[in-house]
Amino acid sequence: MGEIVISSRGLGKRYVIGHQSRERYPALRNVIAQQGRRFLRSALDVIAGRPLVVGDVREEFWALQDVDVEISSGEAVGIIGRNGAGKTTLLKILSRITEPSTGRVVLKGRAASLLEVGTGFHPELSGRENIYLNGAILGMTRAEIRRRFDEIVDFAGVEQFLDTPVKRYSSGMYVRLAFAVAAHLEAEILLVDEVLAVGDAEFQRKCLGKMQDIAGGGRTVLFVSHNMAALTALCRRAILLQQGRLVMDGATATVVSAYLDQEPSRLEVSLSEHRGREKGTCSGALRNLLIDALGAPQPQTGEPLLVRVTVDTTRLPAHALEHPQLTLSFRDAFDRVIFTTVSAYQSEEPLGLERGEYDFECRIDRLPLTPGRYLIAVRLWTPGEMLDGVSPALSFEVLWPQRPPRMLSWSAGLGPVYVPASWRWCRRPAPDLTRGEGDHAG
């Protein structure tokens, strides 16, 4: 274990939130009195040096509370949690953008941060000029920037647009350039937020490789991400935040598993107003999704599974009633596709429907998934047109048929796919030791 470079004790961040009281038919005297109270409160806040809060009713909100953490040099630590758990607030405090309300933080060494797309960039300046500007903000000298300039440009891959104002850059190009500057700063600590999700797959792989090189070189990386696959590949240690509090700190696999277990694992869900509907597919024809383990308490490896999807065809255009098709996509906990079943290829004949509600059923005779947590996505389509889609629609867990204790201890290393196979064994005959090497038959 290296030297402790980040240490926090009792760290907390409090915000004051304002709420406006709304009356349907306010009286004029009430409006005048309300505006007077707001003006007086704002004046007192300015005199006291407090931030201005708009609203008639004030509420305290703790984005972070009592967070104690120690991180050593050379560690790559992932920070996970639901939206609003306090992940970005923690990084902003560590990067000295935000002052904590309680507690204290000790950082040993220079920190480089990438928290928001375009942080430290001036939209009217070119990419070349912003490299020098952003580098200076991060603490690099002009000589350092000049020495690393070619490496930064090559890593970002924006050489063609280097003299173009960055206001014309896409969000992905912003992130490429900003990460390239931060990654090439000779800082002891690198703080990276979810902004890498904006980049393409190739650039994300390049960024992960760069962060692995940084961590391998004895420097520290703090990585906030909802991409569990990327976080698991980079970090050996993870921190789980929940409602501003640190609830778990340990090995990445253990913490990620605990985080995923917070998600609901119901076997039936209404899709009528599901928030996970895919962009551009909001007909609302998908109504319900049911997973039935056919008598078992939960889906089991190698056992039958029935998936039923209810479709409301009154929400579909007339031409879609001729050949409507469903696709079920089974995915792992990191939202990577494992296998897909399509009604167009695995049904008896194309289906012509009338207006009404229909139940589409898909039976899997032997579920080809090893024990673990999985997601399922459903899509409704007709040739050449996507009609509706929900992804993910449901989270569920798969068990061994009889939960054998000897297998549970190492089942996590089996991979997600279960392949039915038959094994046999026979004993080989013992060698005849009475015959010499020179003996030959015949």
N, C-alpha and C positions, 0 to 999 in steps of 0.2 A: 504494500500500500504506500502511495506517494504522499507528499506533503499536502495538507488540507489547504485548498486554494479558495473554496467558497464555504462560508459558515454563516448560518442564520440562527437567531435565537428569538423566539416569541414574535416572529415576523407577522405583521398584520397590516391590512390596507382597508381603510373605511372611506366610503363615499356617502354623501348626502344627496338623496334623490328627492326631487320635487314633484308633487302631483297637483294638477289643477282641478278644482271643484267645478263641475259643470251643472248649471241649472237650465232647464228647458226654456223657461220664461223668466229670466232674471229681472228684478226691479232695478230702476235707474239708480236709486240710492244705494242698493247693494253693490252695483258695479263700481260706483264712485268710491265707496268705502273699501272695496277689495283692492282697487288700484292704489289707494292711499296706503294701505297696509303693505302692499308689495314694494312701493317706493321707499317707505320707511325701513323695511327689512333689508332691502338692497343697499341703502345708505349705511346702515349699521354694519353690514358685511364688508363693505369697502373700507370703512374706518378701522374695523378690526382685522383687516387683511385676510378675511375668509373668502373662499370662492363664491361667486354668485350662483344662486340656485333659483331657477324659475319654478313657481308653483305656490299654491296656497297651503298645502300640507307637506311637511318634510318627513322623510324616512331615512334612517340609517341603514346602509347596506355594506356588509363586510365581504369584500371580494377575496380577501385572505385573512386567516385568523390562526394565530399560534402555530406557525410553520417553523419547525426546527429541522435543519438539514445540514449535512456536511458532505462535501464532495472533494475528492482528492485529485491531484494532478494526473493527467493521463486517462481519466475515466470518461467514457461516453455514456451519458445518463439520459434516458428518455423520460419525458413528462407527459402523462396521459390523463384523461378525464373528459367528462362530457362538456359540451359548450357551456360557458359560464362557470366552470369549476375553479377558475383563477389561474390558469396556466400562463396566459399572456401577461397578466398582472405581475406574476412572479418574475418573469423574464424582464419586464420593464423596470422592476425594482432593482434587479441584479445589474442591469445595464445603466442604472442611475438616471433613467428617464423620469421615473416617478419616485417620490419620497415615501417611505413607509409611514404609516400612522402609529404603529407600535413596533417594538423590537428593534433589532439592529442586524446589519449584514456586514461581513468582512470579506473583501475580495483581495487576493494577493496576485497581482499581475494585471496586465492590460487586457481589457475585454473588447471583443468585436461582436456586434449584434446585427442580425437581420430579422426584424420583427414585422415590418409591413412593406408592401410593394412600393418602391420608390422612396423609401425613407432616406433623407439626406440628399435627394436629387432636386435640381432646379429644372422645371419643365422647359424653360426657354434656352437652356444651355445644351450644347452638344454632348454626345456620349464621352468624347475625349475630355471635355472640360469638367464633366461630372465625375469622371474618375479621379481627377485631382481634387475636386471639391469634396467628394464623399470620403476619399482617403484622408484628407485633412481633418474632416469631422471625426473620423475614427481614430485619429492620433498619429497618422503616418506623416513623416517628413516628406518634403518635395523630392529629396534625393532617393528615399525609399520608393516612392511612387514611380519615379523615372526608372529606377532599376528594375522594378517589377512590371512596368507598363505592358511590355510585349506579352508576358505570361498572362496578365489579366485579360487582355484583348483576345488572346488565343483561347483561353478557357471559356470566355463568355460567348465567343462565336458571332460577334456583331461587328466584325471589322469593316464590312461593306457599308454599315450605317454609322460609323464612328463619328462622323462630322455632321450627323443629322440631329436636330433638337430632339431630346428624349420625349417630348410631349407627343411625338409621332410614333413612339415605340408602342408595341403591344405590351400587355402585362407580363407575358412570358419573357420578352426581351428585357424589360425592367429588372425582373428577378435574375436573369442571367448575369447582367452587368453588376447588380448590387451584390449578389453572392460572390462573384469573381473578386470584387474589391475586398469584401470582408474575409474571404477565405485566404487571400494572399497577404493579409495583414499579419505581421509576425506577433500575434497576440497569444497570450497564455490561455485565454478562455474564449470560446466561440459559442454564441447564443443564437439559435436558429428556431424560428417559429414556423407555423404551417405554410408559410408562403411558398415553399418548394412545390406544393401541390399545383401551383400555377404552371410550372415548367413541364415540358414534354418528357416522355419516358426516358429518352436517351440522356437528357440533361439531369434528370433525377438520379440516374445511375452514376453519372459523372460526379454529382454533388455528394452522393453517399460514399463513393470511393475517395473523394477529397477529404471528407470528414473522418473516414477511417484512417487515412494517412496522417491527419492532424492528431487524432487520438493516439495513434501508434508512435507518434513522435514525442509523446510525453505531455502534450497539451490537452486541455479539457474541453469537452463538447457537451452542451445541453441542447437537446433536440425535442421540440414539441411537435407532435404529429398525430393525426387520426389514421395514418397508414400503418397498421400494425405490422405488416410484412417488412416495410422499410425500417421501422423502429426496432424490430427484433433482429434484423440483419446487422444493424449498427451498434446497438447498445446491449451490454451485458446486465446493466442495472436500470431499473425504472422506478419512477415515483408516481403514485396514483393520488390525484386530488379529487375531492368530492365536496362541493359547496364551500370552497375556500379552505378546507382543512386537508392536511396530509393524512391519509388513511392507510397507506401501505407503501413500503420502501423495501425493495429486495430484488431478486433475480427477475429478469425481464419476462421470461415465460410464465412465472408464477403471478406476477402483477398483471400481465395482459389477460391471463385466464380469469383472475378475479374481476377485472374491469368488464370483460365480456359477460360474466355471470350476472352483472347488474341489469343486463337487458332482459326484457320479458321473454319468456319461452313458452307462450301459450300455443296450443295446437290448433286453435281456430281464431281467425281474425276477420273483421269486416274491412273490405277494401273500398267501400262506398266513398269515403272521404279520407283515404289513406294519404299521409304526408309524403310517402316515399314514391309517389307517382313520377314516372319518367317524364322529362321535359318534352313537350310537344305531343304528349299522349294523354289527354285529359278528358276523354269522352265519358268516363265514369261507368262504362259497361261492365267492368269487373266488380262483382258485388261482394263475394265471400270466398275465403280460402280455408279448407279444412284438411288437416293431416290426420289420418286414422291408422293406428298401428294394428288394427284388426284383432282386438282382444288383448294385446299387450299394453302395459301401462305407458310405455314410451316406445318410439321407433328403435328397432334393434338390428344389429349387423346380421346380414344374411337372411333376414326374415321379411315377410310380405309387408308392403306399405301401400296405402291407398291415399291419393290426393284428389280432392274434389274442389272444383272451381265453379262458382255460380256466375253466369253471364246474363246480363239484362240486354236483350237484343233490341229493345225499344229505343235504346240510345245509339244504335248503329245506323249508318246510312244504308239505303236499300241495296246497293250493289254489294255490301259486305255480308249480306245474309246468304249468299250463294256458297261461298267456301271459307267460312270463318275457321281459323286455326289457333290453337294454344301452344305455347312453349313454356315448359317448366325448366328453370335453370337452378341446379343445386350447386351451392358455393360454400367455400370454407369460411372460417371466422374472419379472414382477411379479405373477403369479398372476391376471391379468385374462383373462377368457374372450374368445377370438377367434372360434371357431366350434364348433358341437356337431353331432354326428351321432347319430341315434337309430334303433335297429333297428326300433322300432314303425312308423316312418314310411317307412323305406327298405328294408324286407325284402319278400320276395315274399308271404308269408302268415304269420299268427300261428302260433307254434310250440308244440306240446304235447310235453313231454319226459317221459322215464321217469327212474328213479333211475340215476345214473351220472355220468361226466364227459363234458362236451361242449366242443368248441372253437367259439367264435363268431368269425367272420372278417368284417372290414370292409375293403373295398378302396376306396381313393381313387385315381381314375384320374390326376388332376393335383393334386398337393399345393399348396394355395393359400397357402403361407407363404413369405415372403422369408427370406433367410439370417439365422440367429441361433439363440439357444437358446430352447427351448420346453419346456413341461410338458404332461403328459397325465393326466387324471383319468378314472376309470371307475366307473360306477354300475350296479348290478343292481337291477331293480325289477319290480313287477307293478302293474297298475292300482290306485291307492289305497294302495300300500305300498312303502316302500323296504326292500330286502332286504340289500344290502351296498354298500359304497362305499369307494374308496381315492383320496385326493386330497392331494398329487399322487402318482401311481403311478410315474412315470418322467420323467426329464429327458433331452432329446435335442437334437441340433444339426442344423440344416438348412443345406445348402450350395448354391451355384449348381451347375448340372449340369456345367459345365466350368471353374468358378472363374475367370471372366475377370478379369484383374488390374485393368482399367480400372473395372470396376463395384464391386470390393471396397472401393475407397477411399471410396465414398459410399453404400454400400448401407444403412448404419445409419439414414439419413434417409428411407428408402423407406416405413417403416411395416411392420406385420406381414403384411398381406394382399397376395397376388399374384393379379392378375386376368388370365387369359389373354385376349389381344386381338390383332387383326391390324392392321398399319400398312401404308400405301402412300403413295407420294408421286409427284407429277408436276410438271413445270416449267411455270410460267405463261408464256404468250406475251409477248414484249417489247412495250411500248407503241409504237404507230405515231407517231413524232415528226414525220412529214412533213405531217401534217394540222394545220391551225390550230384555235384554240378556236372560231372562228365557223363552221367547216365542219359541215354536217349531211348525213346520208345521205338519199337519196330523190329 
